[in-house]
Amino acid sequence: MTIYQTLKNDHDTVQELMQRLKKGQGAASDKRSFETLKTEILLHAKAEEKVFYSALRQHREAQEMVQHATREHKQVEEMLQEMSELEPASEQFLSRLEELRSAIEDHVEEEEGEIFELARKVVTDEEARRMDEAFQEEKQQLMSEIGQAAGTGPEGRTGARH
């Protein structure tokens, strides 16, 4: 698999999680769904910046696009932080969720369009496969760090329900 398919799969997962939250499934379930959404987005963004964007930064013609995409990641991070302080059933949360959905859709459209198109011109297929492996390893590493910071190792997550 290449980095492009993996990134697209992540984008699809985030879309599904946002849809689930928009529908609402009860306070506890919505809170878990939001935490899952937040984690997915943050892991994706950090791994993408470290692996995919840093590789693209090596190409002058991609630098401006990467800077723009990185700024969008920061805006989404700020939105998620604000939403963390709200109740998922509140009007304010649902309003912010719609803003988040719109921001992410715009970002994904630009990324899967313009950025992927340019990347396919400057990155070989082999590099795209290596980036995919590095991206997945980075996400796993970040997930481990999150688990350790939360005080839950792998044994603490096995019984968790999502």
Order of alpha helices (4+ residues) and beta strands (2+ residues): alpha-alpha-alpha-alpha-alpha-alpha-alpha
